[in-house]
């Protein structure tokens, strides 16, 4: 199967490796490290040069055991802002609600970190090189040709100086993030019809933080067009972003992004108070088409990891944790496929189930997080049937282990559906509004709650 693009620069003779990883973010760097530790010849190709800017600074408690296994926990602690919980702020409620990860079902993961992704990602990719993965930055994959009879792949990439280089590899891991390298070229990437959002974000100095231990907590602010994140960083800056329905970003027109972000913040008075006197310290960026899903997780001699497979919405900060967990699962899968080929089918089936599991768990909550009933449950959490503990376990990223939260999550959903039935008119209006708002911007007329 040839999924190549046209290239004209001369190509050197192919090098050999066992595994070629596309992308040097958390998924790619983690997988490269783990496979190199197992003795495989691993080549990691990253189109940018670290450190490089990336959004998505909030880690989950479930990240910490993974960082320990990689041997980078102390390095991450040194750059991190302690995060002990999350705060929810609603314009439809007088109070602000804070939840603590220590109150989750598993008490062994009470905190996590907020990190500058430029620093965090560089720690991970340098760790891959330290563990004998061959790391090439400024090297962008251009062509992939999968060889017949599951004989691996020929990968071609271009360096910053225009040189082309190629590799014969037994296995390809696509950790290209939202570039979705294989997803696009294999035409298996689809818009997520169940969700759709856009984002507008920047870093601020001088933002007002919560006092004491909660200074590093993430705050989620709801507003009419979606929600905001507020993520304090250790260097004094704060990451602020608006995740909105597609129609809203389209209303920007030709307005400068800086001005549009400030106007959007003004629509959320409680956030505006936290940012009174704060100054933007980075370029304001915007992105659309946030939600997508690939039709499959793997094929002959390749796996998709993290955002290269799917992205839904950043509201629960699950992206880095899912990407890194995918990488641990991918390392096990590749190891089985290469060492015990007779077990390949079973290994790939297990990988498929686990890769789909994380987004599925978070999706149910993400699709409903702007619903009035769900908002009410977040703002006034109770713990019948231990549903609050189970919810906090999900928010902590504890969705792959043995924590027995399944029954309590079912009861949480039952309570949600009963609450929706008790307010049928409001529920129907919210459902109808969301159904309109998640449509592509070109097809939708602005609908405001």
Secondary structure as UniProt FT lines:
FT   STRAND          15..22
FT   HELIX           26..37
FT   TURN            38..39
FT   STRAND          42..46
FT   HELIX           61..70
FT   HELIX           73..79
FT   STRAND          81..83
FT   STRAND          85..89
FT   TURN            91..92
FT   STRAND          96..100
FT   HELIX           101..103
FT   TURN            107..108
FT   STRAND          112..114
FT   HELIX           117..130
FT   TURN            131..132
FT   STRAND          134..137
FT   STRAND          139..146
FT   HELIX           148..150
FT   STRAND          153..159
FT   TURN            160..161
FT   STRAND          164..174
FT   HELIX           177..179
FT   HELIX           181..185
FT   TURN            186..187
FT   STRAND          189..191
FT   TURN            193..194
FT   STRAND          198..205
FT   HELIX           212..216
FT   STRAND          218..223
FT   TURN            224..225
FT   STRAND          226..232
FT   TURN            234..235
FT   STRAND          237..244
FT   HELIX           246..250
FT   TURN            251..254
FT   HELIX           257..266
FT   HELIX           269..274
FT   TURN            275..277
FT   STRAND          279..280
FT   STRAND          285..287
FT   STRAND          292..294
FT   STRAND          298..299
FT   TURN            300..301
FT   STRAND          302..304
FT   HELIX           306..308
FT   STRAND          310..311
FT   TURN            315..316
FT   HELIX           319..339
FT   HELIX           341..343
FT   HELIX           344..366
FT   TURN            367..370
FT   HELIX           372..379
FT   HELIX           384..386
FT   HELIX           387..395
FT   TURN            396..397
FT   HELIX           406..422
FT   HELIX           424..437
FT   HELIX           441..443
//
